[in-house]
């Protein structure tokens, strides 16, 4: 799992959403590291944090748990979490879990 962090120096342009591109697998082996990285990103994120899922090749229950936890933390900080470009398997997973109704999608 790779996170391509848009603001490595901790500086975000408040006029633009913060976008984080994820790639690889989000599973039991990578979810803890992803959670830490996304929590760190929230501290300098703008009011909209977009997770680009276009390069995610697999996601298990641990990955879904990370998305739910980050959404809750973001909401408590006044940040909206949105997902972008999920692959078909990920769209099905979000639909089957009902997360497609609580996590907004962006284009």
C-alpha positions in Angstrom: 0.0 0.0 0.0 1.4 3.4 -1.0 0.1 6.8 0.1 1.1 9.6 -2.2 0.8 12.6 0.2 0.1 15.9 -1.5 1.6 18.2 1.1 4.7 16.5 2.5 5.8 19.7 4.2 2.5 20.1 6.0 1.3 23.0 4.0 -2.1 22.8 2.3 -3.7 25.5 0.0 -7.0 26.2 1.8 -8.6 27.2 -1.5 -8.2 23.6 -2.9 -9.2 20.2 -1.5 -6.6 18.0 -0.1 -6.2 14.9 -2.3 -4.4 11.8 -1.2 -3.9 9.1 -3.9 -3.8 5.6 -2.5 -2.4 2.6 -4.4 -2.0 -1.1 -3.8 -3.8 -3.2 -1.2 -5.6 -2.0 1.9 -5.7 -5.0 4.1 -4.9 -6.3 7.5 -1.2 -5.8 6.8 -1.4 -2.2 5.6 -4.4 -0.7 7.4 -2.6 0.4 10.5 0.0 2.3 8.6 -2.6 3.8 6.3 -4.6 4.9 9.4 -1.6 6.7 10.9 -0.8 8.4 7.6 -4.3 9.6 7.1 -4.6 10.8 10.7 -1.5 12.8 10.1 -2.9 14.2 6.9 -6.0 15.4 8.7 -3.9 17.8 10.7 -3.1 19.9 7.7 -6.0 19.1 5.4 -8.4 21.6 4.0 -12.1 21.4 4.7 -12.3 18.7 2.0 -10.1 15.6 2.0 -10.4 13.4 -1.1 -9.1 9.9 -1.2 -8.3 8.9 -4.7 -8.9 5.1 -4.9 -8.2 4.6 -8.6 -5.0 2.7 -7.9 -6.3 0.5 -5.0 -6.2 -3.1 -6.1 -7.7 -4.7 -3.0 -9.6 -3.7 0.2 -10.7 -6.0 3.0 -12.7 -5.3 6.2 -9.6 -3.7 7.8 -9.5 -1.2 5.0 -13.2 -0.4 5.3 -12.6 0.1 9.0 -9.9 2.7 8.2 -12.3 4.6 5.9 -15.0 4.7 8.5 -12.6 5.7 11.3 -11.0 8.5 9.2 -14.4 9.7 8.2 -15.5 10.0 11.8 -12.3 11.8 12.8 -12.5 14.1 9.9 -16.1 15.0 10.6 -15.2 15.8 14.3 -12.6 18.2 12.9 -15.0 19.9 10.5 -13.5 18.1 7.4 -15.5 16.4 4.8 -14.1 13.1 3.6 -14.9 12.1 0.0 -13.8 9.2 -2.2 -12.7 9.5 -5.9 -12.5 7.0 -8.7 -13.1 3.7 -7.0 -12.5 0.7 -9.2 -15.6 -1.5 -9.8 -14.8 -4.0 -7.0 -14.4 -1.1 -4.6 -17.7 0.5 -5.7 -19.4 -2.9 -5.0 -17.8 -3.1 -1.6 -18.9 0.4 -0.7 -22.4 -0.4 -2.0 -22.7 -3.7 -0.2 -21.6 -2.2 3.1 -23.8 0.9 2.7 -20.8 3.2 2.8 -21.7 4.6 -0.6 -24.6 6.4 1.1 -22.4 8.0 3.9 -19.1 8.6 2.1 -19.6 11.2 -0.8 -18.1 10.5 -4.2 -16.4 13.2 -6.2 -15.3 13.3 -9.8 
